[in-house]
């Protein structure tokens, strides 16, 4: 008898399916070899975060003895077993792909060698490198009665070392030590070329240390050396209401993260049984053990690929973002935005336009105030420099910095201190709510009145990710949007009674209700026999209420297409519940990151940009923003963007009722790869 499927796909199992789609890009022989290597690195970094946050949370529930099922029908122990089994299978696939990719790279003359494969000249060169550069950085850490087991840092690479003294009997318990592989040094060490050879060769740093490990333990004999890596619980738990200084509290929590509870142990396959037993005992790891056949932490491949000179034939064709043509022939961006709204599509269009806008505002004597949100900022942010300059020149500059942006906390603390030092008003948002909205407001004095200029986006104000993620930005001077923007900053930075938003939908107060109203309007149109359609593009869909509302719309006859890159808990294509819903996911060269919502509205089409995914945290525990696009021409361009994704038959995968994803087959149609066709957007804008 077939087990009846739950109405929902489990969030964490859906995430496993997403990371499998990333892995499939590493396995795709049509992708260039070095790009496939980068996808292997992305699989690793994704899995690291998943383990340190989601799996750590499930472990915590199990330790607390929780056995209650979630809305998808899973208990913590039941979910744990499935996640570990599927993750182990994925990791095995990942390393098979790693070996396949490097077989291909070897045919192109790129090798990661073992030390034993080097000739005498090469061995001498890496030996010199070890003794001159590596050896002084290493610290052997013995473990015995007088020296307790040292702190093992999360996601760092270590070597376990078993040693004996000459003459020790075979049954004598070995000495045990660990050595951290220094992350400050490159993981891959270039090897000088062989005579008359064009090969590019490297050895891994851990292999080099292992080769000369005896230099760290004079008088002892190392007889078993093996790499290992630990992942700890990385979630930050704050009691914000009792925190006198939020910045100081987060700094304390970051220090505590180093001692987070162990979640996963990765070891090289074939590790000596005594060393493995000792590690599992000391680190209190019972069953989340991964024995790896290959180099631990393939995240190093991202830097490895970036450091390789040349080999353009093994990479994607270079794509230079174009400067938005609306701003091409002007030195006054304010004049352009006064006349018309401007839409930007990253990474096809350059983020430099945002930097230039803030820089112009910083130096413009008629600009009185600049206000913006910062969630994830790049290491060398031109925006931060411009904001600091504006404050130093006497302008009112207010920056809402989200200190709790996971894994970017330290960088954001540094930016916050720099901005405060320059004279900016730095605000850390509201208690218990992350500020995830992406909005910039400039107030300018013009002909005796004040005009507001606004930029809203689907992505962070980060010039690095703007070259890697697909995101939308909108510049506008529409007075209704400007009024809402001012009200939003007043709510975040001061005391303000609930505001009746004229254009925005804002979480956690009314975004969910606004989405309900928009969906209900389509439901009423469908029931009245009118065309009714919704297209929603986002990163994740996991909120049960939103899923149920979409099921209701499907049952009423509304045609729904969901473009969801990552987690999707909705189960489409089920008769009587979701047969009118189609879900596709696109994983390709760029990370699909834009959130765009389309509603047919009886032919009076409406399009919205948003910072929010349809997840519980976005709708109830974050300050999020959804903004309408009022310009009819720009609405049509956004609809065309959505249609590009819907037409994809190369990288699109469709979610099946089972929870699995299948590639959309081109069939007799011409292959259509949406990210490669998206360059057309700039020409559409030119004709607008």
Protein Blocks (a to p, Z undefined) as FASTA:
>chain_A
ZZdddfbdcfklmmmmmmmmmmmmmmmmkbcfklmmmmmmmmmmmmmmmmmmmmmmmmmm
mmnopabdcfkopafklmmmmmmmmmmmmmmmmmmmmmmmmmmmmmnopacddfklpcfk
lmmmmmmmmmmmmmmmpccddddfklccddddehiacdddddddehiafklccddddddd
dfkbcfbdcddddehiabdcdddfklmmmmmmmmmmghiacfbdcdddddddfbdcddfk
lpmblmlmmmmmmmmmmmgccfbdcddehiafklmmmmmmmnopaklccddeddehjllm
mmmmmmpggjllmpccdddddddfklmmccblklmmmmpccddddfkbcfklmmmmmmmm
mmmmkbmbdcdddfbdcfblfklmmmmmmmmnopacdddddfklghilmmmmmmmmmmmm
nopacdebjehiacfbdcddddddeehiacddddddfbdcdfklmmmbccdddddfbfkl
mmmmmmmmmmmmmccdddddfkbccdfklmmmmmmmmmmmmmmmmmnopacddddddfbd
cbfklmmmmmmmmmnopacddddfklcfbdghiehklmmbccdddddfbdcfbdcdddfk
lopacddddfbdcdfklmmmcccdddddfblklmmmmmmmmmmmmmpcklgccddfkopa
cdddekjaccddfklmmmmmmmmmmmZZ
